[in-house]
Amino acid sequence: MPNTQIETKGFFASLFDFGFTSFITLRFLRVIYGVLVVLILLFAVVAFVGTLFQGGFYILLAIVVVPIVTLFYLVMTRVSMEMVALFFRIGENTSLMAASARDAGPTPQQ
C-alpha cells in the first residue's frame, strides 16, 4: 500500500495543518465508531430496563422494539462511518491518480 500524506505527517502536524492537505479523521474513525457503539448499547440497556420496570404492555415493547431500534441505530452508525472512510479513500486515490498522470506527462495523440 503506498504511503500517502495521511501516513507520512505526524499527528500534531496534521492537526495544525490549516491547508487541510493531510487528515486525521481516518486515524480516529475506529475510536469514534467504538464510542458511538458503546453509547448506543448503553442507551439500549437503559431503555430496555426502563420499559421493563413500567410493566404490562411495556414489557413486550422492551423485548421486541428496543432490540430492533438498537440494531437499526448500530447499522446506520456503521454505514455513516463507512461513508466517511469512503470519501477520504476516494480523495486519496484521486490524488494518487492525479500525481501519476502528472508524472507520466501527456500521452501522444493517435
Residue pairs with C-beta under 8 A, 6 or more apart in sequence:
2 96
4 92
4 95
4 96
5 21
5 22
5 95
6 14
6 22
6 23
6 24
6 26
6 27
6 88
6 92
8 22
9 17
9 22
11 24
11 27
13 22
14 22
14 23
14 24
15 24
23 88
25 84
25 88
26 85
26 88
26 89
29 81
29 84
29 85
32 81
33 77
33 78
33 81
36 77
36 81
37 74
37 77
40 70
40 73
40 74
40 77
41 70
44 66
44 67
44 69
44 70
47 62
47 66
48 62
48 66
48 67
51 58
51 59
51 61
51 62
51 66
52 58
52 59
52 62
